């Protein structure tokens, strides 16, 4: 599960992990978290929010979203967020798999 973030286009040699379909839109506000009718937006169908690839003799993983790899209790109500969120039950395993792919334990 992801929460916010951005999408990006992949280079040809990258493998997508998360791909948006045509239902998703990216907003480009001029002020953080302020959205108006005039806020520019565009469809992100086919773009990714996570990908991996080999680079030189190494490996790289890129995500356009950070909250999915956090684990916190947010605000005075201590709302579960990030990997603590009930719908993010597979995020722990995804992060562990990413780390082990990067360290070469899995291919």
C-alpha positions in Angstrom: 0.0 0.0 0.0 1.2 3.5 -0.8 -0.1 6.7 0.6 1.1 9.7 -1.4 4.2 10.4 -3.4 4.7 10.8 -7.1 5.0 8.7 -10.3 7.9 8.5 -12.8 8.7 7.1 -16.2 11.1 4.2 -16.3 14.3 3.8 -18.3 14.1 0.8 -20.7 16.3 -1.4 -18.5 14.2 -0.9 -15.3 11.6 -3.3 -14.0 8.5 -1.8 -12.5 7.3 -2.8 -9.0 4.2 -0.5 -8.8 2.5 0.7 -11.9 -0.4 3.1 -12.1 -3.3 2.5 -14.4 -5.4 5.3 -16.1 -7.4 5.9 -12.9 -4.5 7.8 -11.3 -3.8 11.5 -11.6 -0.8 13.6 -10.5 -1.5 17.1 -9.1 1.1 19.8 -9.3 0.1 22.4 -6.7 2.0 25.6 -6.3 1.6 25.3 -2.5 1.9 22.0 -0.6 -1.5 20.4 0.0 -3.5 23.3 -1.5 -5.5 22.0 -4.4 -7.7 24.2 -6.6 -9.7 23.7 -9.8 -6.8 25.5 -11.5 -4.2 23.1 -10.1 -2.4 21.5 -13.0 -2.9 17.7 -13.2 -2.1 14.9 -15.6 -2.8 11.2 -16.0 -0.1 8.9 -14.8 -1.4 5.7 -16.4 1.6 3.5 -17.2 3.9 5.4 -14.9 5.6 3.7 -11.9 5.9 4.5 -8.2 8.6 1.9 -7.7 11.2 0.1 -9.8 14.5 -1.8 -9.7 17.4 -2.3 -12.1 21.0 -3.3 -12.3 23.3 -0.3 -12.6 26.9 -0.9 -13.5 28.1 -3.7 -11.2 25.4 -2.8 -8.6 21.7 -2.7 -8.1 19.3 0.2 -7.5 15.7 0.4 -6.2 13.7 3.7 -6.5 10.4 4.6 -5.0 8.4 7.9 -5.4 6.8 7.3 -2.0 8.4 7.2 1.4 5.5 6.8 3.9 5.0 3.1 2.8 8.3 2.3 4.4 7.8 4.2 7.6 6.0 2.9 10.7 4.4 5.5 12.9 1.5 6.6 15.1 0.4 9.9 13.7 -1.1 12.9 15.6 -2.7 13.1 19.0 -5.1 10.2 18.1 -2.0 8.0 17.4 -3.5 6.9 14.0 -1.6 4.0 12.5 0.3 5.1 9.5 2.9 3.7 7.1 3.7 0.0 7.7 1.5 0.1 10.9 -1.6 0.8 8.7 -4.0 -2.2 8.6 -4.0 -2.1 4.7 -0.2 -2.2 4.5 0.2 -5.7 5.8 2.5 -6.7 3.0 4.8 -3.6 3.1 7.1 -5.2 5.7 7.8 -8.1 3.4 8.2 -5.9 0.3 10.8 -3.8 2.2 12.6 -7.0 3.4 12.6 -8.4 -0.2 14.0 -5.1 -1.5 16.8 -5.1 1.0 17.7 -8.7 0.3 17.6 -8.1 -3.5 20.0 -5.2 -3.0 22.3 -7.2 -0.8 22.3 -10.1 -3.3 20.6 -12.7 -1.0 17.7 -13.0 -3.5 17.8 -12.4 -7.2 
